[in-house]
Amino acid sequence: MIVDRLDNAALYFGLGERITTALRYLTDNDCTTLPVGKIPIRGEQIFVLVQDNTTKPRDQGVWEAHRRYIDVQFVAAGIEEMGYANIGTLTVRTPYDEKADYALFDGTGSFVTVPAGSFTIFFPEDGHIPGSAVDGAPTAVRKVVVKVAV
């Protein structure tokens, strides 16, 4: 898992061409004005999911992980907490669904506050809980998730 400000995106270009493409998309676009929904960048290899969400209490979140895609999650507006735990420390709740590309888990982990202008990168071994409310107070969040094929 990586968490940083989008201003520092270039520091992560060494992670590969696809991650670079994802981060450049986020830096080159005003993510607050993108239409909600799916935006293709490179077919199913790299695409964007633009979401307007309301954060939820942490205890309502569920650990998830993906195998086919790396998540680059950018908070364009608002603030949320995101949980992280290595999937090796979690217990499978729902086995991996290949079509939907996720498995769900139970367990504990760490949470980080992700304000507007910040991004996270979750790799296949990174269990995560996105969309948790900071201090338990639900708030509106504009999030742009770039799905990057492994």
C-alpha positions as CSV (number, residue, x, y, z in Angstrom):
1,M,0.0,0.0,0.0
2,I,1.1,3.5,-0.8
3,V,-0.4,6.8,0.4
4,D,0.8,10.2,-0.7
5,R,-0.3,13.5,-2.2
6,L,-0.9,13.7,-5.9
7,D,1.8,16.5,-6.0
8,N,4.3,13.7,-5.4
9,A,3.0,11.3,-8.2
10,A,6.2,11.4,-10.2
11,L,8.0,9.7,-7.3
12,Y,6.1,6.5,-8.2
13,F,6.6,6.4,-11.9
14,G,9.3,3.8,-11.3
15,L,6.5,1.3,-10.4
16,G,5.9,0.7,-14.1
17,E,4.3,2.2,-17.2
18,R,0.7,1.3,-16.2
19,I,1.0,3.0,-12.8
20,T,2.6,6.0,-14.5
21,T,-0.3,6.2,-16.9
22,A,-2.8,6.1,-14.0
23,L,-1.1,8.8,-12.0
24,R,-0.6,11.0,-15.1
25,Y,-4.3,10.7,-15.8
26,L,-5.1,11.9,-12.3
27,T,-2.6,14.8,-12.5
28,D,-3.6,15.8,-16.1
29,N,-7.4,16.0,-15.4
30,D,-9.6,18.0,-13.1
31,C,-11.1,15.1,-11.3
32,T,-13.8,17.2,-9.6
33,T,-15.5,17.7,-13.0
34,L,-15.2,14.2,-14.5
35,P,-18.6,12.5,-15.2
36,V,-19.6,9.8,-12.7
37,G,-19.1,6.4,-14.2
38,K,-16.5,4.4,-16.1
39,I,-14.0,6.1,-18.4
40,P,-11.7,3.9,-20.5
41,I,-8.0,4.8,-20.8
42,R,-6.6,1.6,-22.3
43,G,-9.5,-0.8,-22.6
44,E,-9.7,-3.2,-19.7
45,Q,-6.0,-2.8,-19.0
46,I,-6.5,0.7,-17.4
47,F,-9.8,2.4,-16.8
48,V,-11.3,4.9,-14.4
49,L,-14.3,4.7,-12.1
50,V,-15.5,8.1,-11.0
51,Q,-17.6,8.0,-7.8
52,D,-19.6,10.4,-5.6
53,N,-20.0,8.6,-2.3
54,T,-20.9,9.3,1.3
55,T,-18.4,7.9,3.9
56,K,-19.7,5.4,6.4
57,P,-18.8,4.4,9.9
58,R,-15.7,2.3,10.1
59,D,-17.5,-0.6,11.6
60,Q,-19.7,-0.9,8.5
61,G,-16.7,-1.4,6.2
62,V,-15.6,-4.8,4.9
63,W,-12.0,-5.7,4.0
64,E,-11.6,-6.4,0.2
65,A,-8.8,-7.3,-2.1
66,H,-8.4,-7.8,-5.9
67,R,-6.3,-10.1,-8.0
68,R,-6.5,-8.8,-11.5
69,Y,-6.3,-5.1,-10.8
70,I,-4.3,-2.6,-8.7
71,D,-6.4,0.2,-7.3
72,V,-5.1,3.7,-7.5
73,Q,-7.7,5.6,-5.4
74,F,-7.6,9.4,-5.5
75,V,-9.7,11.6,-3.3
76,A,-10.6,14.6,-5.5
77,A,-12.9,16.2,-2.9
78,G,-13.8,15.5,0.7
79,I,-11.9,13.3,3.1
80,E,-12.1,9.7,4.1
81,E,-10.3,7.0,6.0
82,M,-9.0,3.9,4.3
83,G,-8.0,0.7,6.0
84,Y,-5.0,-1.5,5.1
85,A,-4.0,-5.0,6.1
86,N,-2.0,-7.6,4.3
87,I,-4.4,-10.3,3.2
88,G,-2.2,-12.9,4.9
89,T,-3.3,-11.5,8.2
90,L,-7.0,-11.6,7.4
91,T,-9.6,-14.4,7.3
92,V,-11.6,-15.1,4.1
93,R,-15.2,-14.1,4.5
94,T,-16.2,-14.5,0.8
95,P,-13.9,-16.4,-1.5
96,Y,-12.5,-14.7,-4.5
97,D,-15.0,-14.1,-7.3
98,E,-13.1,-14.1,-10.5
99,K,-15.8,-12.3,-12.5
100,A,-16.1,-9.4,-10.0
101,D,-12.4,-9.5,-9.1
102,Y,-12.7,-9.4,-5.4
103,A,-12.6,-11.4,-2.2
104,L,-13.9,-10.2,1.2
105,F,-12.2,-10.7,4.5
106,D,-12.6,-10.3,8.3
107,G,-9.8,-9.0,10.6
108,T,-8.1,-5.9,11.8
109,G,-5.7,-3.5,10.3
110,S,-4.5,0.1,10.3
111,F,-6.4,3.2,9.0
112,V,-5.1,6.3,7.4
113,T,-6.8,9.6,6.8
114,V,-6.9,10.5,3.1
115,P,-7.8,14.1,2.4
116,A,-8.6,15.7,-0.9
117,G,-5.5,15.8,-3.2
118,S,-4.2,12.5,-1.9
119,F,-4.1,9.0,-3.4
120,T,-3.5,5.4,-2.3
121,I,-2.3,2.5,-4.3
122,F,-3.5,-1.0,-3.2
123,F,-1.8,-4.0,-4.7
124,P,-3.3,-7.5,-4.8
125,E,-1.9,-8.4,-1.4
126,D,-3.3,-5.3,0.2
127,G,-6.6,-5.8,1.9
128,H,-8.4,-2.5,2.1
129,I,-11.5,-0.8,3.5
130,P,-12.3,2.4,1.5
131,G,-14.8,5.0,2.3
132,S,-14.7,5.2,6.1
133,A,-15.8,8.3,7.8
134,V,-13.2,10.4,9.6
135,D,-14.2,10.6,13.3
136,G,-17.4,8.7,12.5
137,A,-19.0,11.7,10.7
138,P,-20.3,10.8,7.3
139,T,-19.3,13.2,4.6
140,A,-19.5,13.5,0.8
141,V,-16.5,12.4,-1.1
142,R,-15.6,12.5,-4.8
143,K,-13.3,9.6,-5.5
144,V,-11.6,8.6,-8.8
145,V,-10.3,5.0,-8.8
146,V,-8.0,4.0,-11.6
147,K,-8.0,0.2,-12.1
148,V,-4.7,-1.0,-13.4
149,A,-4.3,-4.6,-14.7
150,V,-1.6,-6.5,-12.9
